[in-house]
Amino acid sequence: QVQLVESGGGSVQAGGSLRLSCAASGYTYASNCMGWFRQAPGKEREGVATIYTVRRGTYYAYYADSVKGRFSISQDNAKNTVSLQMNTLKPEDTAMYYCARTGVVSDPNCASMDRGWFGAWGQGTQVTVSS
């Protein structure tokens, strides 16, 4: 059974930075796409960033318009982790952030950030940005 454990959330002032990490373990099926999603109170869960593995060492990263230029997703296969570097944080970035993993999907599927492609989810880590 896949386990995804997020860490690195916390409280920060606007303009600050946080780095989220997600450790994956226990998976028995291949995957070529991982992502970060977030959900603010009263809102739908939305995609933040996804990373698609083209081949070992080659990845495509995709970002929601709201975070482009501020967030960066990366993957470390040796450590089975995916990270999200968040810079220039804004109060509207406040949310619970979730790591998620697909099976084997196409590049467009990964880029779509459609939750339906992601079968494994972590428990989430809270990010709070104060003004």
C-alpha positions as CSV (number, residue, x, y, z in Angstrom):
1,Q,0.0,0.0,0.0
2,V,1.4,3.4,-1.0
3,Q,2.2,5.8,1.8
4,L,2.8,9.4,1.2
5,V,4.0,11.5,4.1
6,E,4.2,15.3,3.8
7,S,6.3,17.6,5.9
8,G,7.6,21.1,5.9
9,G,4.4,23.1,6.4
10,G,4.1,25.9,8.9
11,S,3.3,29.6,9.4
12,V,5.2,32.3,7.6
13,Q,4.7,36.0,6.8
14,A,3.8,37.2,3.3
15,G,6.9,37.2,1.1
16,G,8.5,34.4,3.0
17,S,9.4,30.9,1.8
18,L,8.7,27.3,2.8
19,R,9.8,24.0,1.4
20,L,7.4,21.0,1.5
21,S,8.6,17.4,1.1
22,C,6.8,14.2,0.4
23,A,8.3,10.8,1.1
24,A,6.8,7.9,-0.8
25,S,7.0,4.3,0.3
26,G,5.2,0.9,0.0
27,Y,4.2,1.3,-3.6
28,T,3.7,-1.8,-5.7
29,Y,2.9,-0.2,-9.0
30,A,4.8,2.0,-11.3
31,S,4.2,5.7,-11.4
32,N,5.4,8.5,-13.6
33,C,3.6,11.5,-12.2
34,M,3.5,13.1,-8.8
35,G,1.9,16.3,-7.7
36,W,1.0,18.8,-5.0
37,F,-2.5,19.9,-4.5
38,R,-4.0,22.3,-1.9
39,Q,-7.3,22.9,-0.3
40,A,-8.4,26.1,1.5
41,P,-11.4,26.1,3.8
42,G,-14.6,26.1,1.9
43,K,-12.9,25.6,-1.5
44,E,-12.3,22.7,-3.8
45,R,-8.9,20.9,-3.8
46,E,-6.8,22.4,-6.6
47,G,-3.7,21.4,-8.4
48,V,-0.6,23.4,-7.6
49,A,2.2,21.6,-9.4
50,T,2.9,18.2,-11.0
51,I,6.1,16.6,-12.2
52,Y,6.2,14.0,-15.0
53,T,9.0,11.5,-15.4
54,V,10.0,11.3,-19.1
55,R,12.9,9.0,-18.3
56,R,15.4,8.7,-15.5
57,G,16.8,12.2,-14.9
58,T,14.4,13.9,-17.3
59,Y,11.3,15.5,-15.9
60,Y,8.6,18.0,-17.1
61,A,7.1,20.3,-14.4
62,Y,3.7,21.9,-14.6
63,Y,2.3,24.7,-12.5
64,A,-1.0,26.4,-11.8
65,D,-1.1,29.9,-13.1
66,S,-1.4,31.3,-9.5
67,V,2.0,29.9,-8.5
68,K,4.1,30.1,-11.7
69,G,7.4,31.9,-11.0
70,R,7.0,31.4,-7.3
71,F,6.9,27.7,-6.7
72,S,9.2,25.0,-7.9
73,I,8.6,21.2,-7.9
74,S,11.4,18.7,-7.9
75,Q,11.9,15.0,-7.5
76,D,14.6,12.8,-6.0
77,N,14.2,9.2,-7.2
78,A,17.1,8.0,-5.0
79,K,15.3,9.2,-1.9
80,N,11.7,8.6,-3.2
81,T,10.8,12.1,-2.4
82,V,9.1,15.0,-4.2
83,S,9.5,18.6,-3.0
84,L,7.8,21.9,-3.5
85,Q,9.8,25.0,-2.9
86,M,7.5,27.9,-2.3
87,N,8.8,31.5,-2.5
88,T,7.2,34.9,-2.2
89,L,4.3,33.4,-0.4
90,K,1.0,35.2,-0.3
91,P,-1.9,35.0,2.2
92,E,-4.0,33.4,-0.6
93,D,-1.5,30.5,-0.6
94,T,-2.8,29.5,2.9
95,A,-4.2,26.0,2.6
96,M,-3.7,22.3,3.4
97,Y,-1.2,21.0,1.0
98,Y,-1.4,17.4,-0.2
99,C,1.1,15.2,-2.1
100,A,-0.3,12.8,-4.6
101,R,0.8,10.0,-6.9
102,T,-0.6,8.5,-10.1
103,G,0.0,5.2,-11.8
104,V,1.4,5.3,-15.3
105,V,-0.2,8.1,-17.1
106,S,0.5,10.3,-20.2
107,D,2.2,13.6,-20.1
108,P,-1.0,15.5,-20.8
109,N,-2.8,13.6,-18.0
110,C,-0.1,14.7,-15.6
111,A,-0.1,18.2,-16.8
112,S,-3.9,18.5,-16.5
113,M,-3.7,18.2,-12.7
114,D,-6.9,16.3,-12.8
115,R,-7.4,14.7,-9.3
116,G,-9.0,11.7,-11.0
117,W,-5.6,10.5,-12.2
118,F,-4.1,10.5,-8.7
119,G,-4.9,7.4,-6.7
120,A,-2.7,7.8,-3.7
121,W,-2.8,10.8,-1.4
122,G,-1.0,11.9,1.7
123,Q,-2.6,13.3,4.9
124,G,-1.6,16.9,4.1
125,T,0.5,19.6,5.7
126,Q,-0.8,23.0,6.7
127,V,0.6,26.2,5.2
128,T,-0.5,29.5,6.7
129,V,0.7,32.8,5.3
130,S,-0.1,35.9,7.3
131,S,-0.2,39.4,5.9
